[in-house]
Amino acid sequence: YNEAEEAIGAFQIRKCKLDDYNRLTGRNIKHEDLYNYDLSYEIFLFFARQYGNDYETIAKKWNGSGPMTEAYWKKVQDFL
């Protein structure tokens, strides 16, 4: 749990992203449900498939925007 962003689970999903997912899929997943790894992974993949097929684009779009996006991408690169 990231208290500063109120992001939950392994994929650090914020409520606004979950709201988009629920709206686009017709589901009604609750924010606290995101502690379930498989469910969080499913949501991440839903958006990643829409973002493109290269890791950099996916990572940057998942993270959002602004100067921290480049720092986030560098962190992701360390794991690839």
C-alpha positions in Angstrom: 0.0 0.0 0.0 1.3 3.4 -1.0 -0.3 5.8 1.4 0.8 9.0 -0.5 -1.0 7.9 -3.6 -3.5 5.5 -2.0 -2.3 2.9 -4.5 -2.9 -0.8 -3.6 -1.4 -4.1 -4.4 1.6 -5.3 -6.3 0.7 -3.1 -9.3 0.0 0.0 -7.2 -3.4 0.6 -8.6 -5.0 3.9 -7.6 -8.8 4.3 -7.3 -9.0 6.4 -10.5 -7.4 3.6 -12.6 -9.8 1.1 -10.9 -12.8 3.3 -11.7 -11.7 3.4 -15.4 -11.4 -0.4 -15.4 -14.8 -0.9 -13.8 -16.4 1.6 -16.3 -14.8 0.0 -19.3 -15.5 -3.6 -18.3 -18.8 -3.3 -16.5 -17.3 -4.9 -13.4 -17.6 -3.6 -9.8 -14.2 -4.4 -8.2 -13.6 -2.6 -5.0 -10.3 -0.8 -4.2 -9.5 -3.1 -1.2 -9.9 -6.1 -3.6 -6.6 -5.1 -5.2 -4.6 -6.8 -2.6 -5.4 -9.9 -4.6 -2.4 -10.3 -6.8 -4.2 -12.2 -9.6 -6.9 -9.5 -9.8 -4.4 -6.7 -9.8 -2.4 -8.5 -12.6 -5.6 -8.9 -14.6 -6.3 -5.1 -14.4 -2.7 -4.2 -15.3 -2.8 -6.5 -18.3 -6.1 -5.0 -19.4 -4.5 -1.6 -19.7 -1.0 -2.8 -20.9 -2.6 -4.4 -23.9 -4.2 -1.0 -24.8 -0.9 0.9 -24.3 1.2 -0.9 -26.9 3.6 -3.7 -27.1 6.9 -2.2 -25.9 7.9 -2.1 -22.3 8.8 1.5 -22.3 5.5 2.7 -23.5 3.6 0.4 -21.2 5.6 1.5 -18.2 5.4 5.2 -18.9 1.6 5.1 -19.6 1.0 3.0 -16.5 2.9 5.4 -14.3 1.2 8.5 -15.6 3.0 11.6 -16.6 5.5 14.1 -15.3 9.1 14.0 -14.4 8.8 11.0 -12.1 7.8 8.9 -15.2 11.4 8.8 -16.4 12.6 7.7 -12.9 9.9 5.0 -12.9 11.0 3.8 -16.3 14.6 3.5 -15.1 13.4 1.4 -12.2 11.5 -0.9 -14.6 14.5 -1.3 -16.8 16.4 -2.6 -13.8 14.0 -5.5 -13.6 13.9 -6.3 -17.3 
